[in-house]
Amino acid sequence: IGRRAQKDAYGSYKSIGGKNWGMIGLFGILCGIMILSFYNVVAGWAFGYFLEISFGNLLQSEDFRSFFGGYVSDIWDNLFFSVCFMIITAFIVVKGVSGGIERASKILMPMLYVILLGLIVYSLTLDNAIEGIKFYLLPDISKLNLETIYSALGQAFFSLSLGMGALITYGSYIDKKQNIVSSAAMISVMDVSVAFLAGLLIFPLVFSQGQTPSEGPGLVFVALPGVFNAMGPIIGKIVGGGFFLLLCFAALTSTISLLEVPVAYLVDEKKLPRKAVVWLLAAFIFIVGLPSMLSQGAVDAFSSLSFYGDKSFLDFVSEVFSDISLPLGGCLMSIFIAVKWKTHNLSDEISEGNESYKGSFMEKVINLILVYIAPILLALIFINTVLDKFFGLSII
């Protein structure tokens, strides 16, 4: 869609389908803005933890759960680190796609892999590491159910930025000679490989210190610092600092891609200067993220807010614009292709740079999924998520 129109998310839908269909693009742009608003807060935590552990302050604590609680409720630390992370993100995006985003990715991604592989090698030398590997890689078929598959699909949508305007925006920068099928395959393989390697790192570390792997998000900020602390003051600083630096790099690649989505919209559609747009949007999204930041204990008025049970404002925004909105965005995109753009036009575009695609088995499978399977499945996931989150009901 993006490559065919050579425009931002809104402009692509509008160019192909008309103004009304452009609303799907605006919906995707809104999702990107809201996801970045809370994602930058969490990225700020990772940045702060990198500095805290590198200078030894974190490893002096004896209660890492209390440390984390105090850390996220400290308004000045949160403001400082989140501002820093947003400034770094904006500085890269303001340079443009080739001069900023592409150049930064060529540095960040190899460094991410090098740090990740180095930490994995170390983690596998620890006592009881093999138990972590067994927990991670040996399947328990009894746990495989609809909820597991549903969670995996949700994670895939979030990790690959599906259902929002990101892939359409970056698709608009792709050359017509580029093979979209091989690019999509490479993106998926690289995404899964980083996640797989992260598991090879985290579970041996956790099991080496007898920690529980069921901490959820607290695993990173509560359980793992305890693991690093047990390694001693020197090794703990090196391994812990490396881990949170890795986390910062991974988060930065995401915040860059998320910020580019609304930037491309304002530059393409409103003809505004890129530099001004980037800094104004960065400031706006940071302000939008303040309630998420302050809801973790920094300000009582925000901390006391709860949604459908005991969800904080940050959790609420995360679930609404990630768990709920992304499957909806994917569903609407499938409907757009099936109803408005038509699959033969999709095939024409994909065959640019991949002449063997037309008439292939892959074309038949993709068209079948887009027209019949994806809209129904994603609609069911969307409806089920809304019923589950807000009413405690389930249809699948």
Backbone hydrogen bonds, N-H to C=O, Kabsch-Sander energy under -0.5 kcal/mol:
donor,donor_aa,acceptor,acceptor_aa,energy
5,A,1,I,-1.9
6,Q,2,G,-2.5
7,K,2,G,-0.7
12,S,8,D,-2.6
13,Y,9,A,-1.7
14,K,10,Y,-2.5
15,S,11,G,-2.5
16,I,12,S,-2.0
17,G,13,Y,-3.0
18,G,13,Y,-0.5
18,G,14,K,-1.7
22,G,18,G,-1.0
22,G,19,K,-0.5
23,M,20,N,-1.4
24,I,21,W,-1.6
25,G,21,W,-0.6
26,L,22,G,-1.9
27,F,23,M,-2.4
28,G,24,I,-2.1
29,I,25,G,-2.3
30,L,26,L,-2.5
31,C,27,F,-2.2
32,G,28,G,-2.1
33,I,29,I,-2.2
34,M,30,L,-2.5
35,I,31,C,-2.7
36,L,32,G,-2.3
37,S,33,I,-1.7
38,F,34,M,-1.2
39,Y,35,I,-2.6
40,N,36,L,-2.4
42,V,38,F,-1.8
43,A,39,Y,-2.7
44,G,40,N,-2.0
45,W,41,V,-1.6
46,A,42,V,-2.0
47,F,43,A,-2.3
48,G,44,G,-2.7
49,Y,45,W,-2.7
50,F,46,A,-2.0
51,L,47,F,-1.7
52,E,48,G,-2.8
53,I,49,Y,-2.7
54,S,50,F,-1.8
55,F,51,L,-2.0
56,G,53,I,-0.5
57,N,52,E,-1.2
58,L,52,E,-1.5
60,Q,56,G,-0.5
60,Q,57,N,-0.9
61,S,58,L,-1.7
67,F,63,D,-2.1
68,F,64,F,-2.2
69,G,65,R,-2.2
70,G,66,S,-2.6
71,Y,67,F,-2.4
72,V,68,F,-2.6
73,S,69,G,-0.8
74,D,71,Y,-1.2
75,I,73,S,-0.9
78,N,74,D,-2.2
79,L,75,I,-2.3
80,F,76,W,-2.5
81,F,77,D,-2.6
82,S,78,N,-2.2
83,V,79,L,-2.3
84,C,80,F,-2.4
85,F,81,F,-2.2
86,M,82,S,-2.3
87,I,83,V,-2.5
88,I,84,C,-2.3
89,T,85,F,-2.2
90,A,86,M,-2.8
91,F,87,I,-2.6
92,I,88,I,-1.6
93,V,89,T,-2.3
94,V,90,A,-2.6
95,K,92,I,-1.0
96,G,93,V,-2.0
100,G,96,G,-1.1
101,I,96,G,-2.4
102,E,97,V,-3.8
103,R,98,S,-0.6
104,A,100,G,-2.6
105,S,101,I,-2.4
106,K,102,E,-1.9
107,I,103,R,-0.8
107,I,104,A,-0.7
108,L,104,A,-3.5
109,M,105,S,-2.2
111,M,107,I,-1.7
112,L,108,L,-2.7
113,Y,109,M,-2.2
114,V,110,P,-2.6
115,I,111,M,-2.7
116,L,112,L,-2.4
117,L,113,Y,-3.0
118,G,114,V,-2.4
119,L,115,I,-2.4
120,I,116,L,-2.1
121,V,117,L,-2.4
122,Y,118,G,-1.8
123,S,119,L,-2.7
124,L,120,I,-2.2
125,T,122,Y,-1.5
126,L,123,S,-1.2
129,A,126,L,-1.6
131,E,128,N,-0.8
132,G,128,N,-1.1
133,I,129,A,-1.9
134,K,130,I,-2.4
135,F,131,E,-2.4
136,Y,132,G,-2.0
137,L,133,I,-2.9
138,L,134,K,-2.2
141,I,139,P,-0.6
143,K,140,D,-2.2
144,L,141,I,-1.6
145,N,143,K,-1.0
149,I,145,N,-2.2
150,Y,146,L,-2.9
151,S,147,E,-2.4
152,A,148,T,-2.3
153,L,149,I,-2.4
154,G,150,Y,-2.1
155,Q,151,S,-2.4
156,A,152,A,-2.4
157,F,153,L,-2.4
158,F,154,G,-2.0
159,S,155,Q,-3.0
160,L,156,A,-2.4
161,S,158,F,-0.8
162,L,157,F,-2.3
164,M,161,S,-0.7
165,G,28,G,-0.7
167,L,161,S,-0.7
169,T,165,G,-2.3
170,Y,166,A,-2.6
171,G,167,L,-2.1
172,S,168,I,-1.4
173,Y,170,Y,-1.3
174,I,171,G,-1.4
178,Q,175,D,-1.6
180,I,178,Q,-0.9
183,S,179,N,-2.1
184,A,180,I,-2.8
185,A,181,V,-2.2
186,M,182,S,-2.5
187,I,183,S,-2.6
188,S,184,A,-2.2
189,V,185,A,-2.6
190,M,186,M,-2.8
191,D,187,I,-2.4
192,V,188,S,-2.5
193,S,189,V,-2.5
194,V,190,M,-2.1
195,A,191,D,-1.8
196,F,192,V,-2.9
197,L,193,S,-2.7
198,A,194,V,-2.2
199,G,195,A,-1.6
200,L,196,F,-1.6
201,L,197,L,-1.3
202,I,198,A,-2.9
203,F,199,G,-1.8
205,L,201,L,-1.4
206,V,202,I,-2.6
207,F,203,F,-2.7
208,S,204,P,-1.8
209,Q,205,L,-0.7
209,Q,206,V,-0.9
210,G,207,F,-1.2
211,Q,206,V,-2.4
218,G,215,E,-1.1
219,L,216,G,-2.2
220,V,217,P,-1.1
221,F,217,P,-0.8
222,V,218,G,-2.6
223,A,218,G,-1.4
224,L,219,L,-2.7
226,G,222,V,-0.8
227,V,223,A,-1.4
228,F,224,L,-2.7
229,N,225,P,-2.4
230,A,226,G,-1.6
231,M,227,V,-0.6
231,M,228,F,-1.0
232,G,229,N,-1.4
236,G,232,G,-2.1
237,K,233,P,-0.8
238,I,234,I,-2.1
239,V,235,I,-3.1
240,G,236,G,-2.4
241,G,237,K,-2.4
242,G,238,I,-2.2
243,F,239,V,-2.3
244,F,240,G,-2.3
245,L,241,G,-2.0
246,L,242,G,-2.2
247,L,243,F,-2.1
248,C,244,F,-2.0
249,F,245,L,-2.3
250,A,246,L,-2.4
251,A,247,L,-2.5
252,L,248,C,-2.5
253,T,249,F,-2.0
254,S,250,A,-1.1
255,T,251,A,-2.7
256,I,252,L,-2.3
257,S,253,T,-1.4
258,L,254,S,-2.3
259,L,255,T,-2.2
260,E,256,I,-1.7
261,V,257,S,-0.8
261,V,258,L,-0.6
263,V,259,L,-1.6
264,A,260,E,-2.7
265,Y,261,V,-1.5
266,L,262,P,-2.2
267,V,263,V,-2.4
268,D,264,A,-2.8
269,E,265,Y,-2.7
270,K,265,Y,-0.6
270,K,266,L,-0.9
271,K,267,V,-0.5
272,L,266,L,-1.4
277,V,273,P,-2.2
278,V,274,R,-2.8
279,W,275,K,-1.8
280,L,276,A,-2.4
281,L,277,V,-2.8
282,A,278,V,-2.5
283,A,279,W,-2.0
284,F,280,L,-2.5
285,I,281,L,-3.2
286,F,282,A,-2.0
287,I,283,A,-2.1
288,V,284,F,-2.4
289,G,285,I,-1.6
290,L,287,I,-1.4
293,M,289,G,-2.2
294,L,290,L,-3.1
295,S,291,P,-1.1
296,Q,293,M,-1.1
297,G,294,L,-0.9
299,V,294,L,-1.7
302,F,299,V,-0.9
303,S,299,V,-2.8
304,S,300,D,-2.4
305,L,302,F,-1.0
307,F,311,K,-1.8
310,D,308,Y,-0.5
311,K,307,F,-1.5
316,F,312,S,-2.7
317,V,313,F,-2.6
318,S,314,L,-2.4
319,E,315,D,-2.5
320,V,316,F,-2.6
321,F,317,V,-2.4
322,S,318,S,-1.0
323,D,318,S,-0.8
324,I,319,E,-2.3
325,S,320,V,-1.5
326,L,322,S,-1.2
328,L,324,I,-1.2
329,G,325,S,-2.8
330,G,326,L,-2.3
331,C,327,P,-2.3
332,L,328,L,-2.6
333,M,329,G,-2.0
334,S,330,G,-2.1
335,I,331,C,-2.2
336,F,332,L,-2.4
337,I,333,M,-2.2
338,A,334,S,-2.5
339,V,335,I,-3.1
340,K,335,I,-0.5
340,K,336,F,-1.7
341,W,336,F,-2.4
342,K,337,I,-2.3
345,N,342,K,-0.6
346,L,342,K,-1.6
347,S,343,T,-2.6
348,D,344,H,-1.8
349,E,345,N,-2.0
350,I,346,L,-2.5
351,S,347,S,-2.3
352,E,348,D,-0.5
352,E,349,E,-1.0
353,G,351,S,-0.7
354,N,351,S,-1.9
357,Y,354,N,-1.9
358,K,355,E,-0.5
360,S,357,Y,-2.2
364,K,360,S,-1.5
365,V,361,F,-2.3
366,I,362,M,-2.8
367,N,363,E,-2.4
368,L,364,K,-2.1
369,I,365,V,-2.5
370,L,366,I,-2.7
371,V,367,N,-2.2
372,Y,368,L,-2.2
373,I,368,L,-1.3
374,A,369,I,-3.6
376,I,372,Y,-0.7
377,L,373,I,-2.9
378,L,374,A,-2.8
379,A,375,P,-1.8
380,L,376,I,-2.3
381,I,377,L,-2.3
382,F,378,L,-2.6
383,I,379,A,-2.7
384,N,380,L,-2.8
385,T,381,I,-2.5
386,V,382,F,-2.3
387,L,383,I,-2.5
388,D,384,N,-2.6
389,K,385,T,-3.0
390,F,386,V,-2.3
391,F,387,L,-1.7
392,G,387,L,-0.6
392,G,388,D,-0.9
393,L,387,L,-2.0
